[in-house]
Amino acid sequence: MSDKLYRVAYVSRSLLEGDDGTISDAIQNILESARKNNALADITGALLFSGDYFGQVLEGEETALDELLKKLEQDPRHSEVSVLCFEPVEQRIFNGWAMAWTGPLKGKQSEVQGMLRSKDEIGVREQGLSLINMLDYLVNQQQGRENSVRQPAQAS
């Protein structure tokens, strides 16, 4: 089993329904579960929710990410899971974040939707890098303002 570090980026269409409060509660449940499970599996990452779409970047050991992706593809809260990139990396971008949360970004719907439509391999990888860079920027931007959002990657 390899312990080489990998990063995966994917987008998916949200199937969450209800008013803003119901959707907010569902997102909180996703975050709580992800933070707990990711910490146990030494997975770090960040989640974006644009209202209609999710974008997520995950980092960890290849086998752990494979197993998590299989679970995510079966999750009834979203559909059309489109993996944009899954590749080895030298270091984590979201080190210390079991699951960073950018907050709801309704203004990013068209960008995330465009990532779902890109089918050629080069375009898909570029979209994956775009998602990684967007989440890195947003998480770092929020880090200075809302340190309470930060969740340790590993249990103390």
One Martini backbone bead per residue (centre of mass of N, CA, C, O) as a GRO file, in nm:
protein
  156
    1MET     BB    1   0.095   0.037   0.024
    2SER     BB    2   0.060   0.364  -0.035
    3ASP     BB    3   0.190   0.695   0.106
    4LYS     BB    4   0.128   0.876  -0.107
    5LEU     BB    5   0.039   1.185  -0.208
    6TYR     BB    6  -0.292   1.304  -0.286
    7ARG     BB    7  -0.516   1.467  -0.530
    8VAL     BB    8  -0.865   1.563  -0.539
    9ALA     BB    9  -1.105   1.681  -0.785
   10TYR     BB   10  -1.456   1.782  -0.763
   11VAL     BB   11  -1.783   1.776  -0.912
   12SER     BB   12  -2.138   1.849  -0.833
   13ARG     BB   13  -2.478   1.793  -0.806
   14SER     BB   14  -2.719   1.912  -0.621
   15LEU     BB   15  -2.996   1.752  -0.410
   16LEU     BB   16  -3.075   1.972  -0.237
   17GLU     BB   17  -3.364   2.056  -0.040
   18GLY     BB   18  -3.515   2.363   0.034
   19ASP     BB   19  -3.458   2.580   0.246
   20ASP     BB   20  -3.199   2.750   0.373
   21GLY     BB   21  -3.206   2.601   0.649
   22THR     BB   22  -3.205   2.310   0.544
   23ILE     BB   23  -2.943   2.334   0.381
   24SER     BB   24  -2.762   2.427   0.611
   25ASP     BB   25  -2.799   2.170   0.780
   26ALA     BB   26  -2.687   1.973   0.568
   27ILE     BB   27  -2.406   2.098   0.553
   28GLN     BB   28  -2.332   2.058   0.850
   29ASN     BB   29  -2.347   1.750   0.836
   30ILE     BB   30  -2.127   1.714   0.628
   31LEU     BB   31  -1.899   1.853   0.788
   32GLU     BB   32  -1.902   1.680   1.044
   33SER     BB   33  -1.849   1.410   0.906
   34ALA     BB   34  -1.592   1.485   0.748
   35ARG     BB   35  -1.416   1.572   0.987
   36LYS     BB   36  -1.417   1.304   1.132
   37ASN     BB   37  -1.335   1.104   0.899
   38ASN     BB   38  -1.083   1.253   0.790
   39ALA     BB   39  -0.914   1.247   1.047
   40LEU     BB   40  -0.897   0.932   1.059
   41ALA     BB   41  -0.772   0.928   0.739
   42ASP     BB   42  -0.584   1.171   0.672
   43ILE     BB   43  -0.778   1.398   0.553
   44THR     BB   44  -0.787   1.676   0.340
   45GLY     BB   45  -0.984   1.990   0.280
   46ALA     BB   46  -1.246   2.133   0.058
   47LEU     BB   47  -1.563   2.316   0.043
   48LEU     BB   48  -1.806   2.391  -0.210
   49PHE     BB   49  -2.111   2.599  -0.235
   50SER     BB   50  -2.343   2.731  -0.498
   51GLY     BB   51  -2.644   2.575  -0.465
   52ASP     BB   52  -2.609   2.351  -0.720
   53TYR     BB   53  -2.302   2.301  -0.628
   54PHE     BB   54  -2.011   2.109  -0.588
   55GLY     BB   55  -1.678   2.155  -0.449
   56GLN     BB   56  -1.382   1.938  -0.419
   57VAL     BB   57  -1.091   1.892  -0.207
   58LEU     BB   58  -0.857   1.619  -0.168
   59GLU     BB   59  -0.618   1.481   0.080
   60GLY     BB   60  -0.408   1.182   0.048
   61GLU     BB   61  -0.413   0.868   0.040
   62GLU     BB   62  -0.498   0.684  -0.221
   63THR     BB   63  -0.683   0.470  -0.088
   64ALA     BB   64  -0.853   0.667   0.081
   65LEU     BB   65  -0.963   0.825  -0.166
   66ASP     BB   66  -1.094   0.592  -0.313
   67GLU     BB   67  -1.294   0.518  -0.089
   68LEU     BB   68  -1.431   0.796  -0.070
   69LEU     BB   69  -1.529   0.821  -0.362
   70LYS     BB   70  -1.720   0.580  -0.354
   71LYS     BB   71  -1.904   0.706  -0.140
   72LEU     BB   72  -1.969   0.974  -0.285
   73GLU     BB   73  -2.106   0.841  -0.540
   74GLN     BB   74  -2.350   0.729  -0.333
   75ASP     BB   75  -2.450   0.999  -0.253
   76PRO     BB   76  -2.781   1.144  -0.237
   77ARG     BB   77  -2.689   1.468  -0.232
   78HIS     BB   78  -2.566   1.385  -0.519
   79SER     BB   79  -2.455   1.432  -0.865
   80GLU     BB   80  -2.244   1.416  -1.118
   81VAL     BB   81  -1.964   1.305  -1.065
   82SER     BB   82  -1.658   1.496  -1.140
   83VAL     BB   83  -1.343   1.418  -1.206
   84LEU     BB   84  -1.065   1.634  -1.259
   85CYS     BB   85  -0.846   1.519  -1.043
   86PHE     BB   86  -0.580   1.257  -0.987
   87GLU     BB   87  -0.283   1.324  -0.801
   88PRO     BB   88   0.025   1.362  -0.726
   89VAL     BB   89   0.187   1.519  -0.439
   90GLU     BB   90   0.403   1.692  -0.222
   91GLN     BB   91   0.169   1.876  -0.086
   92ARG     BB   92  -0.042   2.037   0.112
   93ILE     BB   93  -0.290   2.287   0.116
   94PHE     BB   94  -0.496   2.173   0.367
   95ASN     BB   95  -0.337   2.186   0.613
   96GLY     BB   96  -0.538   2.128   0.903
   97TRP     BB   97  -0.797   2.038   0.718
   98ALA     BB   98  -1.051   1.825   0.725
   99MET     BB   99  -1.278   2.069   0.650
  100ALA     BB  100  -1.315   2.317   0.463
  101TRP     BB  101  -1.517   2.627   0.449
  102THR     BB  102  -1.649   2.885   0.233
  103GLY     BB  103  -1.928   2.886   0.193
  104PRO     BB  104  -2.171   3.027   0.029
  105LEU     BB  105  -2.148   3.049  -0.354
  106LYS     BB  106  -2.362   3.170  -0.572
  107GLY     BB  107  -2.156   3.323  -0.777
  108LYS     BB  108  -2.020   3.019  -0.874
  109GLN     BB  109  -2.205   2.846  -1.058
  110SER     BB  110  -2.084   2.877  -1.347
  111GLU     BB  111  -1.803   2.766  -1.285
  112VAL     BB  112  -1.890   2.485  -1.181
  113GLN     BB  113  -2.065   2.403  -1.422
  114GLY     BB  114  -1.830   2.412  -1.631
  115MET     BB  115  -1.678   2.168  -1.505
  116LEU     BB  116  -1.895   1.954  -1.587
  117ARG     BB  117  -1.867   1.999  -1.913
  118SER     BB  118  -1.582   1.910  -1.924
  119LYS     BB  119  -1.424   1.641  -2.128
  120ASP     BB  120  -1.146   1.694  -2.181
  121GLU     BB  121  -0.853   1.624  -2.033
  122ILE     BB  122  -0.728   1.907  -2.025
  123GLY     BB  123  -0.979   2.062  -1.927
  124VAL     BB  124  -1.021   1.905  -1.667
  125ARG     BB  125  -0.751   1.968  -1.532
  126GLU     BB  126  -0.785   2.275  -1.538
  127GLN     BB  127  -1.040   2.274  -1.363
  128GLY     BB  128  -0.908   2.146  -1.119
  129LEU     BB  129  -0.701   2.371  -1.072
  130SER     BB  130  -0.910   2.593  -1.041
  131LEU     BB  131  -1.047   2.476  -0.789
  132ILE     BB  132  -0.801   2.465  -0.609
  133ASN     BB  133  -0.735   2.769  -0.623
  134MET     BB  134  -1.004   2.875  -0.520
  135LEU     BB  135  -1.003   2.731  -0.243
  136ASP     BB  136  -0.737   2.837  -0.143
  137TYR     BB  137  -0.816   3.135  -0.148
  138LEU     BB  138  -1.076   3.123   0.030
  139VAL     BB  139  -0.951   2.997   0.281
  140ASN     BB  140  -0.731   3.213   0.327
  141GLN     BB  141  -0.927   3.450   0.349
  142GLN     BB  142  -1.089   3.329   0.600
  143GLN     BB  143  -0.870   3.272   0.812
  144GLY     BB  144  -0.844   3.572   0.914
  145ARG     BB  145  -1.162   3.597   0.998
  146GLU     BB  146  -1.233   3.259   1.068
  147ASN     BB  147  -1.088   3.056   1.286
  148SER     BB  148  -1.341   2.880   1.383
  149VAL     BB  149  -1.355   2.699   1.117
  150ARG     BB  150  -1.122   2.551   1.192
  151GLN     BB  151  -1.012   2.206   1.143
  152PRO     BB  152  -0.854   1.959   1.246
  153ALA     BB  153  -0.713   1.676   1.097
  154GLN     BB  154  -0.628   1.579   1.385
  155ALA     BB  155  -0.655   1.426   1.657
  156SER     BB  156  -0.555   1.499   1.996
   0.00000   0.00000   0.00000
